């Protein structure tokens, strides 16, 4: 069968585009930079949402919904935020269309101009803190721990499906606290939630760390991040959690009376992950045959393909297959029996490989005689003949093994692609020839960071949490440094 | 305790506004016409989503996501659709802001004008059919049955929380079929799904029917609707399902090769319900004390309030309460034990009444001695002393009873507020003095319908499905009619 994907070795970026399209995950829409998330892709996103939603609720958060539009003036209220967010964005200026007086379709009604333009939210700190102002009077009203699932728009010039699109789906948590300590604690709790989710569900190992001032969220005092490594050696920022200090409370005048009766500004955090995680999932595990999905996020975990020559054979196989379906469904395993008569087994095998279904069962008449099935696992492409008796337990174990194996493989790859370097020549050589995370000393200044970025396209991904302290010299300036930071070229 | 709500008898609309705000369901935002859905309101919406999502999946639908923005020209492609939807909407004209050259905050960058304006979707038929064009070649690609959960914007001048807001949340299903019959079947299936949901979950009885041409969705050949009656005698359209014929397929040139090898246009449906259902839920059941929630959609189904004088008493009560919580949680009942020491029992009673929690347990020390608790039901406000032994079964039964009772009460109200009238004077008298659904003969012309609407503000809500045929005369023109239709003043 002809390969449907460009091999990764030929062009990693073409392979990615091919895969997103061919596996029916997403496609570009008629609106520049906006994607259509197709049912199969959306089903994976829904699984992510469901797990994250549970994790958020377990850590004491509730969902709410805030407006899509933000008055332009709100952005000007927080000085750094306006620099970071109020530039490339969709601006609503009018609220009515009319028939073209010249009879050519419809045109914007010039009389329906808004007094103040509205911005389609690129992130919601401003509108939410303007709302929280009315919810908070006393320390008894705190903490507030809201999350919202929403679409946001950032007018990106260069877009790539899931990784960078003008509109994307995400969740954004916004919390309000009476003390600095509690807000910092919340920021850390959420980066830990994200790291757990990435490692246990996406099966993507991540490094937790703090961003440098250059890479901080606009308006934050500290940005925590989880950084993942893709198969092409580039980093992908996969989730961030921001300690916002009192910046937004001051910008929107949100004060509270503390237990001692004194008035103070409220402390804030915000944190988010987006459909970008779909990109991480795809790029971290998949191969030249298609997607490789971790079982915990696979919309179909097991597919059963019958191999038959006649209607009678199919019927016999169906009897057995349906019993297996029922057994697995009882154990909450999502299983599909594909008895579509219009497609051949070979086509189905390739299709489910492309779609990353973790486990495939093939059942032929000889299997029936022997009381066995053929089981193929997507991650290693290994096949085994297995007894039907006790198959549910076998598959539950296998799904666990696959989940673990995918993670272990990604972890091993990351370990191999993490390099300590001690001078700038070596730094550039590793970036060009090997890629991956490069651990190097840095003098701590934004200027050095900026110069390295301009010269090598590598950025500081983060300063890892609980980083090992080690005396060294900045690779660019030779100035003293106390720890290595993680550099990489990134998406 | 002072009543927090304006009584319904004094002002129904003020009562509604009070209730939405005081029960923490939603509030107006800083953006005109856009609401903030607060955590308690959103929790109810999430429950609705979860049930509907299951019902959609059971009827063979999958979720997907399409762009927020629609190119202006797309609206002009379907003649009726442009009249209905491309008028009052949010128009994005620019994609960048810049610092004001005069130093006054930020302004729209005049150089960043879009070549073609983008409309924030008021509904997604156009962008979706433009997408389906690429998904459909042959009858083998059909049916396509996608749903999306999304926000939409219609620039309403007069807004009311949940009932009519500029931005609202909804789901919109969009299906594509190879035959007219299958599309009509789908349209009916979905109005039945909506009716089931309304009656079994919202506990709101609805009349299923077809809209007249005047009231049809812009671009539809037929619009099916479910119509509910609120306590003030006004109707609320609660869900619609549209048979779109081949209108959108023709507008976007979506053809397919049928089984005989001939090329034809694809048949379409669309259907949706929105956060307006929150309005229906609130207005159908609630009373002057607050919300009355049907147990199946209540975020908290049972609340336990301890009545105690000392810490020791609270501890003893807590032991018992926690056992009850655990028993009920095991049965998937959402239960809250409110041991907040800062609020008095009386305050808690009023609060949970306001929030519509279906069942309240109060436990005092005397109850412990007797092995009983006091159970109050929200719908009838009745209280009973019940043995702790076997309380889980008692509560499960009670929740069922409450769900049924709320529906029965609403059904009885609707029956009482449905009136057959045979002349125009009586028609107007009933509308003014009694309200409700008015069953009357109509000559079938849009002109008569329009005149009645102008003179009485009553519209034809629907022609009921399986309507009884009966010869009669139009209340306005005296012309012959074969059936009664349902008139009402509506939200």
Interface residues (C-beta under 8 A of the other chain):
Chain A: X27 X29 X30 X31 X34 X35 X36 X37 X38 X39 X42 X43 X45 X46 X62 X63 X64 X65 X66 X67 X68 X69 X70 X71 X72 X73 X74 X75 X76 X82 X86 X87 X88 X89 X90 X91 X92 X93 X94 X95 X96 X97 X98 X105 X106 X108 X117 X118 X119 X120 X127 X130 X131 X134 X140 X146 X150 X151 X153 X155 X167 X169 X342
Chain B: X27 X29 X30 X31 X34 X35 X36 X37 X38 X39 X42 X43 X46 X62 X63 X64 X65 X66 X67 X68 X69 X70 X71 X72 X73 X74 X75 X76 X82 X86 X87 X88 X89 X90 X91 X92 X93 X94 X95 X96 X97 X98 X105 X106 X108 X117 X118 X119 X120 X127 X130 X131 X134 X140 X146 X150 X151 X153 X155 X167 X169 X342
